Amino acid sequence: MSLEVKGYIVSDDDQWIYDWFGIGTTAPQNIRAAIAEANGEPLEVEISTCYGGDVFAGSTIYSLLRGYQGGVKIYITGLAASAASVIAMAGPSEMSPTAQLMVHRVSTMAQGNHHAMDTVSSSLQEADKSIAAAYVAKSGMPEKDALKLMDAETWITAARAVELGLVDKISAAAVPRLVNAAYGLPIPPEVMDKTRAMLAEQKAKHGENPPKPEEKEAPPDVKDEAPPTSTAQAVLIARAKLNLTEKILFL
């Protein structure tokens, strides 16, 4: 049984909104489903190109894989960045010679007085230590060394990862497609909230499914082709998503 970790690491509650925007994600529920399907058989986990994301979702995925009794093997074939690098520590691992790990400190946004900022700073430092614990458990390195790697936002090659003990061996995996790294989740919380509200309003107005354009019977010679409304529907959906994104981003 195999599964792929890719895109952004998000919570179960947020994943459907990313799906609606067509953005690839991995959430704890995907891992739970794969573990249930594996049913005690060995599980192979490929981290292809994963930019990281939600700290707690990443921790949950790490814990699920590390605790799976059927055995887990990690294959890093592209990019395992941020929270994905934590997931990569969940079991015996191989890393493509062209792949990379990226580790860095946890970040967030906050507002308030200096007491609020002190609280946020303290929370971030504790979160950093919880992430460093995964690197320490895998490699045996001291916590201070793991935190030092995170300080510099370190990009780690396969050879260096093996040297540090973060990966067990270099594999002969295929060369992955090169990508630009992205920082932070692509949909900010305010966009998530507004999207939820908009979709809930549509659901209340139209039921589970929004109204569709009136379908017309296809000519006899194209009966087996896709109905003509499919393209129109796709265009309408694309325009709706674009309009929503523009309105949200520029408010």
C-alpha positions as CSV (number, residue, x, y, z in Angstrom):
1,M,0.0,0.0,0.0
2,S,1.4,3.4,-0.9
3,L,0.3,7.0,-0.5
4,E,1.6,10.4,-1.6
5,V,2.1,13.5,0.5
6,K,2.1,16.5,-1.7
7,G,1.0,20.1,-2.0
8,Y,0.2,21.8,1.3
9,I,-0.4,20.3,4.8
10,V,-3.8,21.5,6.0
11,S,-6.3,20.5,8.6
12,D,-9.2,18.2,7.9
13,D,-11.7,21.1,8.3
14,D,-9.9,23.3,5.7
15,Q,-9.1,20.7,3.0
16,W,-12.4,20.9,1.2
17,I,-12.0,24.6,0.6
18,Y,-8.5,24.0,-0.9
19,D,-10.1,21.3,-3.1
20,W,-12.7,23.9,-4.2
21,F,-9.9,26.2,-5.3
22,G,-8.1,23.4,-7.0
23,I,-5.1,23.5,-4.7
24,G,-3.4,20.2,-3.9
25,T,-3.2,19.3,-0.2
26,T,-2.6,16.5,2.3
27,A,-4.6,16.3,5.5
28,P,-4.6,13.9,8.5
29,Q,-7.8,12.3,7.2
30,N,-6.0,11.2,4.0
31,I,-3.4,9.4,6.1
32,R,-6.1,7.8,8.3
33,A,-7.9,6.5,5.3
34,A,-4.6,5.1,3.8
35,I,-3.8,3.4,7.1
36,A,-7.3,1.9,7.3
37,E,-6.9,0.6,3.8
38,A,-3.5,-0.8,4.5
39,N,-5.0,-2.8,7.3
40,G,-1.8,-3.8,8.9
41,E,0.2,-4.2,5.7
42,P,3.5,-2.1,5.2
43,L,2.8,1.4,4.1
44,E,5.1,3.3,1.6
45,V,4.9,7.1,1.9
46,E,6.2,9.2,-1.0
47,I,6.8,12.9,-0.2
48,S,6.9,14.3,-3.7
49,T,6.7,18.1,-3.6
50,C,5.2,19.3,-0.4
51,Y,5.6,22.9,0.8
52,G,4.6,22.3,4.4
53,G,1.7,24.2,6.1
54,D,-0.3,23.8,9.3
55,V,2.0,22.8,12.2
56,F,-0.6,20.8,14.1
57,A,-1.9,18.9,11.0
58,G,1.8,18.0,10.2
59,S,2.3,16.8,13.8
60,T,-0.9,14.7,13.5
61,I,0.3,13.1,10.3
62,Y,3.8,12.4,11.8
63,S,2.2,10.8,14.8
64,L,-0.2,8.7,12.7
65,L,2.6,7.3,10.6
66,R,5.1,6.8,13.4
67,G,2.5,4.9,15.4
68,Y,1.4,2.7,12.6
69,Q,2.0,-0.9,13.6
70,G,2.2,-2.3,10.0
71,G,5.5,-0.5,9.3
72,V,6.2,2.7,7.3
73,K,8.8,3.5,4.7
74,I,9.4,7.1,3.7
75,Y,10.5,8.1,0.2
76,I,11.5,11.7,-0.4
77,T,11.5,12.3,-4.1
78,G,11.1,16.0,-4.5
79,L,10.8,18.6,-1.8
80,A,9.9,18.0,1.9
81,A,9.7,21.5,3.3
82,S,8.7,22.8,6.7
83,A,5.9,20.6,8.2
84,A,6.6,18.0,5.4
85,S,10.2,17.6,6.7
86,V,8.7,16.7,10.1
87,I,6.5,14.0,8.4
88,A,9.7,12.7,6.7
89,M,11.0,11.8,10.2
90,A,8.2,9.3,10.8
91,G,10.1,6.2,9.8
92,P,12.9,4.6,7.9
93,S,13.6,6.7,4.9
94,E,15.3,7.1,1.5
95,M,15.9,10.3,-0.3
96,S,16.4,10.9,-4.0
97,P,19.8,12.4,-4.8
98,T,18.1,15.4,-6.3
99,A,15.5,15.9,-3.6
100,Q,15.7,18.5,-0.7
101,L,14.6,19.0,2.8
102,M,13.9,22.5,4.2
103,V,13.7,23.2,7.9
104,H,12.9,26.6,9.5
105,R,11.3,28.2,12.5
106,V,7.5,28.3,13.0
107,S,5.8,31.6,12.0
108,T,2.5,33.3,12.6
109,M,0.8,36.7,12.5
110,A,-0.5,38.4,15.6
111,Q,-1.7,41.7,17.0
112,G,-2.1,43.3,20.4
113,N,-0.1,44.9,23.2
114,H,3.3,43.8,24.4
115,H,1.8,41.2,26.7
116,A,0.1,39.6,23.7
117,M,3.3,39.7,21.7
118,D,5.2,38.1,24.6
119,T,2.7,35.3,24.7
120,V,2.8,34.7,21.0
121,S,6.6,34.7,21.1
122,S,6.6,32.1,23.9
123,S,4.1,29.9,22.0
124,L,6.3,30.1,18.8
125,Q,9.4,29.0,20.7
126,E,7.6,26.1,22.3
127,A,6.2,25.1,18.8
128,D,9.8,25.2,17.5
129,K,10.9,22.8,20.2
130,S,8.1,20.4,19.4
131,I,9.2,20.4,15.8
132,A,12.8,20.0,16.7
133,A,11.8,17.0,18.7
134,A,11.1,15.1,15.5
135,Y,14.6,15.8,14.1
136,V,16.1,14.9,17.4
137,A,14.2,11.6,17.6
138,K,15.2,10.6,14.1
139,S,18.9,11.7,14.1
140,G,19.9,11.7,17.8
141,M,21.3,15.2,17.4
142,P,21.1,17.6,20.4
143,E,18.0,19.9,20.5
144,K,20.2,23.0,20.2
145,D,21.7,21.7,16.9
146,A,18.2,21.0,15.5
147,L,17.1,24.5,16.5
148,K,20.2,26.0,14.9
149,L,19.3,24.4,11.6
150,M,15.8,25.8,11.9
151,D,17.2,29.3,12.7
152,A,18.9,29.6,9.3
153,E,16.0,28.2,7.2
154,T,18.3,25.5,6.1
155,W,18.0,23.7,2.7
156,I,19.4,20.2,3.0
157,T,20.6,18.0,0.2
158,A,20.3,14.2,0.2
159,A,23.9,13.7,1.1
160,R,23.8,16.3,3.9
161,A,20.5,14.8,5.2
162,V,22.2,11.4,5.5
163,E,25.2,12.9,7.2
164,L,23.0,14.6,9.7
165,G,21.0,11.4,10.3
166,L,17.8,12.9,9.1
167,V,17.5,10.4,6.3
168,D,18.8,6.8,6.3
169,K,20.0,6.4,2.7
170,I,20.1,8.0,-0.7
171,S,17.9,6.2,-3.2
172,A,18.1,6.0,-7.0
173,A,14.7,7.7,-7.5
174,A,13.7,9.5,-10.6
175,V,14.6,13.1,-11.0
176,P,11.7,15.3,-9.7
177,R,10.4,18.4,-11.5
178,L,12.0,21.5,-10.0
179,V,9.7,23.9,-8.3
180,N,9.9,27.3,-6.6
181,A,9.4,27.1,-2.8
182,A,6.3,28.8,-1.4
183,Y,6.1,30.3,2.1
184,G,3.0,30.0,4.1
185,L,-0.4,28.6,3.1
186,P,-1.7,30.0,-0.2
187,I,-5.2,30.8,1.2
188,P,-5.1,33.1,4.3
189,P,-7.6,32.6,7.1
190,E,-9.8,35.5,6.1
191,V,-10.2,34.0,2.7
192,M,-11.1,30.7,4.2
193,D,-13.8,32.4,6.4
194,K,-15.3,34.4,3.5
195,T,-15.3,31.3,1.3
196,R,-17.1,29.2,3.9
197,A,-19.7,32.0,4.3
198,M,-20.2,32.3,0.6
199,L,-20.6,28.6,0.0
200,A,-22.9,28.3,3.0
201,E,-25.1,31.0,1.6
202,Q,-25.2,29.3,-1.8
203,K,-26.1,26.0,-0.1
204,A,-28.9,27.6,1.9
205,K,-30.3,29.2,-1.2
206,H,-29.9,26.4,-3.7
207,G,-29.5,23.2,-1.6
208,E,-26.6,20.9,-1.9
209,N,-25.9,21.7,-5.5
210,P,-26.1,25.1,-7.2
211,P,-28.5,25.5,-10.2
212,K,-27.1,24.2,-13.5
213,P,-27.7,25.7,-16.9
214,E,-30.7,24.2,-18.8
215,E,-29.6,21.1,-20.6
216,K,-30.3,20.7,-24.3
217,E,-30.5,17.4,-26.2
218,A,-27.4,16.8,-28.3
219,P,-27.7,16.2,-32.0
220,P,-27.8,12.5,-33.0
221,D,-24.2,12.5,-34.3
222,V,-22.8,13.7,-31.0
223,K,-24.9,11.7,-28.6
224,D,-21.8,10.0,-27.2
225,E,-19.8,13.2,-26.6
226,A,-19.8,15.3,-23.5
227,P,-23.0,17.4,-23.2
228,P,-22.6,20.9,-24.4
229,T,-23.4,22.3,-21.0
230,S,-20.2,20.8,-19.5
231,T,-17.9,23.4,-21.0
232,A,-20.3,26.2,-20.1
233,Q,-20.5,25.0,-16.5
234,A,-16.7,24.8,-16.3
235,V,-16.4,28.4,-17.6
236,L,-19.1,29.6,-15.1
237,I,-17.3,27.9,-12.2
238,A,-13.9,29.3,-13.2
239,R,-15.3,32.8,-13.5
240,A,-17.0,32.5,-10.1
241,K,-13.8,31.4,-8.5
242,L,-11.8,34.1,-10.2
243,N,-14.4,36.8,-9.2
244,L,-14.4,35.5,-5.6
245,T,-10.6,35.5,-5.4
246,E,-10.3,39.0,-6.8
247,K,-13.0,40.4,-4.4
248,I,-11.3,38.8,-1.4
249,L,-7.8,39.7,-2.2
250,F,-8.5,43.3,-3.0
251,L,-10.9,44.2,-0.2
